[in-house]
Amino acid sequence: MKMGLRILFFADNFPPEWNAAATRVYERAVYWAKWGHAVTIITSVPNFPDGKVFAGYRNRYQVESIDGIRVVRVPTYVAANSGRIRRTLDFLSYMVSATIAALFEGEADVVTATSPQFFAAVAGWLTSVIRRRPFVFELGDLWPASIVGVGALKRSPMISMVEKLELFLYRRSAHIVSLTNAFKENLIARRIDKEKITVVLNGVDLPRFSPAPKDDALIEQWGLEGRFVVGYIGTHGMSHALQHVIRAAHVLRNEEGIRFLFVGGGAARTMLMDEARRLGLNNVVFVPEQPKKEIARFWSLCDVALVHLKRTEIFGTVIPSKIFEAMGMGLPILMASPWNEGCEIVQRYGAGLVIPPEDSSALTDAVMRLRDDEAFRRDCAIRSRNAATLHTREKQASDLIAVYQSVISSPPLIDE
């Protein structure tokens, strides 16, 4: 009988947090554990995005088991997902605590880490060196380019130093798993060996996200009876430029049947709520961040899934993970984004509409079209669900195991 792998995985975020990285790591690890692999996740105490430790946890070392996954939580400098200095301290403290904790874990066949955040990869590489195990870098974001792209930081000598560290990690990793083809092209252009990069696209966990009737209890709770709901579900951050959605809601304020539903937390949430309040908007509903197990219920309320990104060059390289959940739910997708692989996927499968980012006029026109053209909306919904079957979390989990097995059995491709 073939033995399972022993996987030591570094991820700053993990459930009960539910940002894209936490969800991605968790949903794949569940499959790995079910297939007989021993999975250890080294993560922080849950506090994202508000910088408040979740109920039932304390900011100290602790170990728990979640769906067959060993979850090691380490203390960090807890900070909200905003503010340059405090967030940097948060990242660095995780790197130190996670590296120390890894020294006391059992044997591992492969060490891997996901970005963002970037310093999780530093912890993973350090651990791989100390323990003499291959290191696989999962590239979930081009950091620090992404934080410069959204305006969180400006170009500086410090950023240049971090970019040198970034390239060092790419070169010293045994293999790189890229979540988009654009990330791979970026690395090749920066002279990273293409043979050590494998693209494994994101996906959706179909057993948990599938078409469902609107949840009656939530409809009543949030006053959405008989409404056409445009839903944004996810982090409300600087990278999403959601103030333009509020402007679109203001233009459509007299369209009584339309509601914009925001579900989640993040650095921009308070600003968005204040702006909606200032404009006297009754067509915008804000729901606090919800446990991951509740997200499918909130997706069920939506007639359209909204994906919205800031107009910046760096987002031409990404695939927003929420498009896959929306596809799983069989929802038409309204994607306001710089052109990227996510836009290409939506357009290729006919799963919805793609419009320019930060264009409230285009957004209002698209919302009206999707509301008024029921046949078009229904066709997008069917195509969206069909596309989901080609991008599953189970397939992603299987593809990653194949990468790990290849790395373990072959000499690593280390760039000098």
C-alpha positions in Angstrom: 0.0 0.0 0.0 1.4 3.4 -1.0 2.2 5.7 1.9 0.6 9.1 2.0 2.7 12.3 1.9 3.6 14.3 5.0 2.9 17.9 4.0 4.0 20.8 6.2 2.2 23.9 4.9 2.6 27.6 5.9 -0.4 29.8 5.5 -0.9 33.0 7.5 -4.7 32.7 7.2 -6.9 29.7 7.8 -10.5 29.0 8.8 -12.4 30.3 10.7 -11.0 33.2 8.6 -12.4 33.0 5.1 -10.4 35.2 2.8 -9.3 33.7 -0.5 -6.0 32.2 0.8 -7.6 30.6 3.9 -10.4 29.1 1.8 -8.0 27.8 -0.8 -5.6 26.1 1.6 -8.4 24.6 3.7 -10.5 23.1 1.0 -7.6 21.4 -0.7 -6.2 20.1 2.6 -9.5 18.5 3.4 -9.1 16.4 0.2 -5.5 15.6 1.1 -6.4 14.4 4.6 -9.3 12.3 3.1 -6.9 10.7 0.7 -4.6 9.6 3.5 -1.9 12.3 3.5 -0.7 13.8 6.8 -1.3 17.5 6.6 0.0 20.1 9.1 -0.9 23.7 8.6 1.1 26.3 10.5 -1.0 29.5 10.7 -1.7 32.4 12.9 -4.5 32.8 15.5 -7.6 33.9 13.5 -8.0 37.7 13.5 -8.4 38.7 9.8 -9.5 41.2 8.6 -10.3 43.4 11.6 -7.3 42.5 13.8 -9.4 41.1 16.6 -8.8 37.6 17.9 -11.9 35.4 17.1 -14.0 34.2 20.0 -12.8 30.9 21.5 -9.1 31.6 20.6 -6.2 33.3 22.4 -3.1 34.8 20.9 -0.8 32.0 21.9 0.5 28.7 20.6 -2.2 26.1 20.3 -3.0 23.0 18.2 -6.3 21.8 17.0 -7.7 19.3 14.5 -10.0 20.4 11.7 -11.4 17.8 9.4 -8.4 15.6 9.8 -5.9 18.5 9.4 -3.4 19.3 12.1 -3.6 23.0 12.6 -0.8 24.7 14.5 -1.6 28.3 15.5 1.2 30.6 16.5 1.1 33.9 18.3 1.7 37.1 16.3 1.5 40.8 16.5 -2.2 41.1 15.8 -3.2 44.0 13.5 -6.1 44.9 11.3 -5.8 44.6 7.5 -4.8 48.3 7.2 -1.9 50.4 8.2 1.6 49.9 6.9 3.8 49.5 10.0 1.5 47.4 12.1 0.7 45.0 9.2 4.4 44.6 8.5 5.0 43.8 12.2 2.1 41.2 11.9 3.7 39.6 8.9 7.2 39.5 10.4 6.0 38.1 13.7 4.2 35.3 11.9 7.4 34.5 10.0 9.4 34.2 13.3 6.7 32.3 15.3 5.9 29.9 12.4 9.5 29.1 11.8 10.1 28.3 15.5 7.0 26.2 15.7 8.0 24.2 12.6 11.1 23.0 14.4 9.0 21.0 16.9 6.8 19.4 14.3 7.3 15.8 13.1 8.9 14.6 9.9 7.8 16.1 6.6 8.3 15.0 3.0 7.7 18.4 1.5 7.5 22.0 2.9 5.2 24.4 1.1 3.9 27.9 1.7 1.4 30.2 0.0 1.4 33.9 -0.8 0.1 36.3 0.1 1.4 37.0 2.6 4.9 36.8 1.4 6.7 36.2 4.7 4.9 32.9 5.0 7.1 31.8 2.1 10.2 33.0 3.9 9.2 30.9 6.9 8.6 27.9 4.6 12.0 28.3 2.9 13.9 28.7 6.2 12.2 25.5 7.5 13.0 23.6 4.4 16.7 24.5 4.7 16.9 23.6 8.4 15.0 20.3 7.9 16.6 19.5 4.5 13.3 19.0 2.7 12.2 20.4 -0.7 10.4 23.7 -0.6 7.4 24.4 -2.9 6.4 28.0 -3.3 2.7 28.5 -4.1 2.4 31.9 -5.8 -1.0 33.3 -5.0 0.0 36.9 -5.6 2.9 38.9 -7.0 4.0 40.5 -3.8 5.3 43.2 -3.2 4.1 44.4 -6.7 0.5 44.0 -5.6 0.7 46.3 -2.6 2.5 48.9 -4.7 -0.2 48.4 -7.4 -3.1 49.2 -5.0 -1.3 52.2 -3.6 -0.6 50.8 -0.2 3.1 51.4 -0.6 5.2 53.5 -3.0 8.3 52.4 -4.8 11.3 52.7 -2.5 14.7 51.2 -1.7 12.9 49.0 0.9 10.5 47.7 -1.8 13.5 47.0 -4.0 15.1 45.0 -1.2 12.0 42.9 -0.8 11.8 42.2 -4.5 15.4 40.9 -4.3 14.3 38.6 -1.5 11.3 37.6 -3.6 13.5 36.6 -6.5 15.8 34.7 -4.2 13.0 32.6 -2.9 11.8 31.8 -6.4 15.3 30.7 -7.3 15.9 28.7 -4.2 12.6 26.9 -4.2 12.5 23.3 -5.6 9.3 24.2 -7.5 6.8 27.0 -7.9 3.1 26.5 -8.2 1.5 29.5 -9.9 -2.2 30.1 -9.6 -2.4 31.9 -13.0 -0.6 31.7 -16.3 0.2 35.4 -16.0 2.2 34.8 -12.8 4.2 32.2 -14.7 4.9 34.6 -17.6 6.0 37.3 -15.1 8.5 34.9 -13.5 9.9 33.7 -16.8 10.4 37.3 -17.8 12.4 37.7 -14.6 14.6 34.8 -15.6 13.1 32.1 -13.4 13.4 28.7 -15.0 10.1 27.8 -16.7 10.7 24.1 -16.1 10.2 24.6 -12.3 6.9 26.4 -12.6 3.6 24.6 -12.8 0.3 26.4 -13.2 -2.6 25.0 -11.1 -5.7 27.2 -11.5 -8.0 27.9 -8.6 -11.3 26.1 -8.4 -14.5 25.6 -6.4 -15.5 22.9 -3.9 -18.6 21.7 -5.7 -20.1 19.7 -2.8 -20.4 22.9 -0.9 -21.3 25.4 -3.7 -24.1 24.3 -6.0 -27.3 25.9 -7.3 -29.9 26.4 -4.5 -33.2 28.3 -4.0 -33.0 31.6 -2.2 -32.8 31.1 1.5 -36.2 32.3 2.8 -34.9 33.0 6.3 -32.1 35.3 5.1 -34.4 37.0 2.6 -36.7 38.0 5.4 -33.9 38.9 7.7 -32.2 41.3 5.3 -35.4 42.7 3.6 -34.7 41.2 0.1 -38.2 39.9 -0.7 -38.9 40.3 -4.4 -35.6 42.1 -5.0 -33.1 41.7 -7.8 -29.9 41.2 -5.8 -26.4 42.1 -7.1 -24.1 40.4 -4.6 -20.5 41.2 -3.6 -19.3 38.6 -1.2 -15.7 38.8 0.1 -13.1 41.2 1.5 -13.9 44.9 1.2 -10.3 46.1 0.7 -8.3 48.8 -1.1 -7.8 46.4 -4.0 -11.5 46.2 -4.8 -12.4 49.9 -5.4 -16.0 49.3 -4.1 -16.7 53.0 -3.8 -17.6 52.8 -7.5 -20.3 50.2 -6.7 -21.7 52.7 -4.2 -21.8 55.3 -6.9 -23.7 52.9 -9.2 -26.1 52.2 -6.4 -26.7 55.9 -6.1 -27.5 56.2 -9.8 -29.9 53.3 -9.5 -31.5 54.4 -6.2 -34.9 54.9 -7.8 -35.0 51.4 -9.3 -37.0 50.0 -6.4 -36.5 46.4 -7.3 -32.7 46.4 -7.2 -30.5 45.8 -4.1 -26.8 45.7 -3.8 -25.7 43.2 -1.2 -22.3 43.4 0.5 -21.2 40.5 2.6 -17.9 40.6 4.4 -15.4 42.7 6.3 -12.2 44.6 5.5 -10.4 47.9 5.6 -12.8 49.7 3.4 -16.1 48.5 4.9 -16.6 51.4 7.3 -15.9 53.9 4.6 -18.4 52.2 2.3 -21.1 52.1 4.9 -20.5 55.8 5.8 -20.7 56.8 2.1 -23.9 54.9 1.6 -25.4 56.5 4.7 -24.3 60.0 3.6 -26.0 59.4 0.2 -29.1 58.1 1.9 -29.1 54.9 0.0 -31.8 52.4 0.8 -30.8 50.0 -1.9 -27.5 48.9 -0.3 -27.4 46.2 2.3 -24.3 45.5 4.4 -24.0 42.1 6.1 -21.1 41.5 8.5 -18.5 38.9 7.8 -20.0 35.4 8.0 -18.6 31.9 8.8 -17.5 30.1 5.7 -20.2 27.5 6.2 -22.8 30.2 5.7 -21.4 31.7 2.5 -23.4 29.4 0.1 -26.6 30.6 1.8 -25.7 34.2 1.1 -24.7 33.4 -2.5 -28.2 31.9 -2.9 -29.7 35.3 -2.3 -28.0 36.7 -5.4 -29.3 37.0 -8.9 -25.9 38.3 -10.1 -22.4 37.8 -8.6 -20.3 40.9 -8.6 -16.6 40.8 -8.9 -14.9 44.2 -8.7 -11.2 45.1 -8.8 -9.2 48.3 -8.8 -8.0 49.7 -12.1 -4.3 48.9 -11.8 -1.8 47.0 -14.0 -1.1 44.3 -11.4 -4.7 43.0 -11.5 -4.1 42.1 -15.1 -2.3 39.1 -13.7 -4.9 37.6 -11.3 -8.0 35.3 -11.4 -10.3 36.4 -8.6 -11.2 33.2 -6.7 -14.8 34.3 -6.1 -15.7 33.7 -9.7 -15.4 29.9 -9.1 -17.7 30.0 -6.1 -20.2 32.0 -8.1 -19.9 29.5 -11.0 -20.5 26.6 -8.6 -23.7 28.4 -7.4 -24.8 28.7 -11.0 -24.8 32.5 -10.9 -24.3 35.0 -13.8 -21.1 36.9 -13.2 -20.7 40.7 -13.6 -16.9 41.3 -13.6 -15.5 44.8 -13.4 -11.8 44.4 -13.7 -8.7 45.1 -15.7 -8.5 42.4 -18.4 -7.1 39.2 -16.9 -7.5 35.5 -17.0 -10.6 35.8 -14.8 -12.2 38.0 -17.5 -11.1 35.5 -20.1 -12.7 32.6 -18.2 -16.0 34.5 -17.8 -16.1 35.5 -21.5 -14.9 32.1 -22.8 -17.7 30.2 -21.1 -20.3 32.9 -21.6 -20.8 33.0 -17.8 -21.7 36.7 -17.6 -20.5 40.2 -18.5 -17.1 41.8 -18.4 -16.9 45.6 -18.0 -14.1 48.1 -17.4 -13.0 48.6 -13.7 -14.0 51.7 -11.7 -16.7 52.6 -14.3 -19.9 53.2 -12.4 -21.7 54.1 -15.6 -20.8 50.8 -17.3 -21.7 49.0 -14.0 -25.2 50.5 -13.9 -25.8 49.6 -17.6 -24.7 46.0 -17.0 -26.9 45.7 -13.9 -29.9 46.9 -15.8 -29.2 44.6 -18.7 -28.9 41.6 -16.5 -32.1 42.5 -14.6 -34.2 43.2 -17.7 -33.0 40.4 -20.0 -34.1 37.3 -18.2 -33.3 34.9 -21.1 -29.7 36.2 -21.3 -29.4 36.0 -17.5 -30.7 32.4 -17.4 -28.3 31.4 -20.2 -25.3 32.9 -18.4 -26.3 31.0 -15.2 -26.4 27.7 -17.1 -23.1 28.3 -18.7 -21.6 29.5 -15.4 -22.5 26.2 -13.7 -21.2 24.1 -16.6 -17.9 25.9 -16.4 -17.6 25.2 -12.6 -17.4 21.4 -13.3 -14.1 22.1 -15.2 -12.5 24.0 -12.3 -13.0 22.1 -9.1 -11.1 22.2 -5.8 -10.7 18.4 -6.0 -8.8 18.7 -9.3 -6.6 21.4 -7.9 -5.8 19.3 -4.8 -4.9 16.3 -7.0 -2.7 18.4 -9.3 -0.8 19.8 -6.3 -0.2 16.3 -4.9 1.3 15.4 -8.3 3.6 18.3 -8.0 4.7 17.3 -4.5 5.3 13.7 -5.5 7.4 14.9 -8.5 9.5 17.2 -6.3 10.1 14.5 -3.7 11.2 11.9 -6.3 13.3 14.2 -8.5 16.4 16.4 -7.8 15.2 20.0 -7.2 15.7 22.6 -9.9 17.5 25.2 -7.9 18.5 28.4 -9.8 21.9 29.7 -8.8 
